[in-house]
Amino acid sequence: MEFKHLSKAQAKADGAVKRALEKALMQARRYARYSNLRGIANLKCVAVIYAGTSLAALVTEDGGGEAQS
């Protein structure tokens, strides 16, 4: 699970939430490749983006790489 936080002003920039979400999901995928996690059945990658105190984006992905918003 990877969390990213943007200020409200940062989140208003064109594509900022999408870029942060992509970075967070890439990091969550890297975590999932760690040897101590690879053996966990049904492991999920989760990326969470906040803008200020509001949830801006949330994506979960199964071990096969299929994203769900």
N, C-alpha and C positions, 0 to 999 in steps of 0.2 A: 504494500500500500504506500503510495507516494502522495503527499500533500504539497501543493504550491499555493502561495498567497500573493495576490496582487492588490495594490491599493485601488480604491475606486477609480482614481484618475488613470492609473496604468491600465486598468481593465477597459477603459473607454477607447484606448488606442486601437486602431484597425487591426484585427487578427490577434490581439494580445492573449486573449483567453484560449484561442485555438493553439497558438504556439506553446503556451504554458502547459496545456493539456497534452500535447504531443511529447514535450520534454518529460513530463511526469510519467506518462505511459512508457516511454523508453526506459526510464529509470526503474520502474516497477518490473519491466521485463528483465532487466539486468539482475535485479534482486532474485527473480524466479530462477535464474540460471545457476545461482550459488549451489554448491554441492549439497549443503545441508538442507536445502529446500526442494531440490529436484525430485526426491522420492515421495513427496506429499501428494496423495491422490486428490484430484479435483481442486488443485491449487488455482487461485484466482489472482489476477493482477488488477489492482484498483488504482485509479488516478482521480484525485479530488482537487478542484480548483476553487479557491475562495476569492471574491472581490470584496474587499472590506470585510464585513462580517456576513456577507451573503454567499450562499453556494452558487457558483457560476457554472460549474461543469462537473460531471461525475461519469466515469466510464469504468465498466468492469470488463475483464477479458478472461476467457477460460484458457486453460493450458494450450489449447490448439491455436490460439491467436485470434479467435473470433471476438470482436468488440461488441459490447452492448451498452447503449446509452440510457 
